[in-house]
Amino acid sequence: MEHDIADAADTGIAVDRVRELGLLITQLPQEAEFHRLVRKIFETRSKCVQEGRDIDWGTAEALAFGSLIQDGYKVRISGQDVERGTFSHRHAHVFYQDRDGCYIPLNNVAAAGPVRNFIASNSHLSEFAVLGYELGYAQASPNSLNIWEAQFGDFANGA
C-alpha cells in the first residue's frame, strides 16, 4: 500500500489507554525508598493523568514514549542529563535512596512485562561523537525512535 508522506497520520490513542499507561508510568515500587520530592512528583503525575488535566511536559512525553513502546517500538534518548531532564522535568531514571541503581518506569509498559525498550543515556560532551553514534544506531534500528536532546551550548559547539 502506498503512503503519501504528506497525509496526516492518526496518532491519537484512546483516553482509557492514556489512563492505563499513566498508572504504569507513575507508580514507583513501594518496597523501595525514593527521595520524598521525587515520590511527590510521581503522585502528582498519577493524579493529573487520572483526572485528565494539568498534565505537565514530562508526563506527556512519558505517555507518548510509553504508547510507542506498547506498540512495539523502542525509544532511545541521549544527551546531557536526559535521565533526569535538563530542567528536572523528565525523571526517566528514578534513583533509589536505599541501594545502588535506579528504577525506569517506562521499561514496565510493554505487554511482555519488564523489557528494556526505553533507553535514556546521559552522553558526554563530544557532540560529534554522540551524533555519529546515534545516526548509526538509528540506521541499524529502524523501528526505534532515536532522539538526541541538545542543550544550549551544543549548537555553538558545532553539532
ABEGO torsion letter per residue (X at the ends): XBBBAABBBBABBBAAAAAAAAAAAABBBAABBBBAAAAAAAAAAAAAAAAGBGBBAAAAAAAAAAAAAAAGBBBBBBEBGAAAEAAGAAGABBBBAABBEBBBAAAAABAAEBBBABBBBBBBABAAAAAAAAAAAAAABAABBBBBBBBAAAAAAGX
